[in-house]
């Protein structure tokens, strides 16, 4: 398998240009005043299927041969990659089977079905999504489209950073001091790191994880891929609960300046802030970078900081509880 590269990200940008949304870069005077610096917000919440995942999924699926399209694709995901694969597969005239946790937010399962995908539910605590996906692929002869460990997926996600840098220059922010982005398996972060290493090496890139699901932080500290200790309750950040960084993504992401973690309460506050102040709907896993700066996890005063809002596919009941101030971490687990 070839290695993901900056040149590959540039090629991916050309590949997805006609179908992916060039999402806006937003700057809020209220947020800048609160934090004492410039904060540039990349709203991937407005991407096709409501998350950055469409970039990588389309970049991968659009390159299938006619024979491969005839056999269909298989993917596993808690929701955002699932919807992206289903949408890209439909665009390319092929069929997608998606292996999803039984506790995935209903809005994400419904999204996959709406885009023509076939859903296979599993128990994330007792079954292996990788094994189930591999079995389906073997039975049907389908092509596996992994959520992050694929060069074409990584390069597609990296187009987010290409756009961000171009847009930041247009608003007089040619030099970005910090960039924060949520991380799970690490596909988006790896794509970002490829771009920043090649074009903006002075920018300090930070990953953001839920407190108890900090496998990237533990892995960077250990110098090798690690998982987190057993967790007694799920996070509301359902999209950031992968057990371990990817085999392909982790070596790329070792260049990061660091990892910060946020609590579910801090994430909920960021989701509410995004709605009330930025007028954006953001899912918890997509709001962790905003949560980190709002909670003061990284000093941003007198700096230019970019944050990625990576997804908008939030469970309606959870979102309602958050914006109506009814949410408490003690009473709300991952929505079903």
Buried (B, 14 or more C-beta within 10 A) or exposed (E): EEEBBBEBBBBBBEBBEEBBBEBBBBBBEEBBEBBEBBBBBBBBBBBBBBBBBBBBBBBBBBEBEEEBBEBBBBBBBBBBBBBBBBBBBBBBEBBBBBBBBEBBBBBBBBBBBEBBBBBBBBEBEEBEBEEBBBBBBEEBEBBBBBBBBBBBBBBBBBBBBBBBBEBBEEEEBEEBBBBBBBBBBBBBBBBBBBBBBBEBEEBBBBBBBBBBBBBBBBBBEEEEBBBBEEEEEBBBBBBBBBEBBBEBBBBBBEEBEEBBBBBBBBBBBBBBBBBEEBEBBBBBBBBBBBBBBBBEBBEBEEBBBBBBBBBBBBBEBBBEBBBEEEBEBEEBBBBE
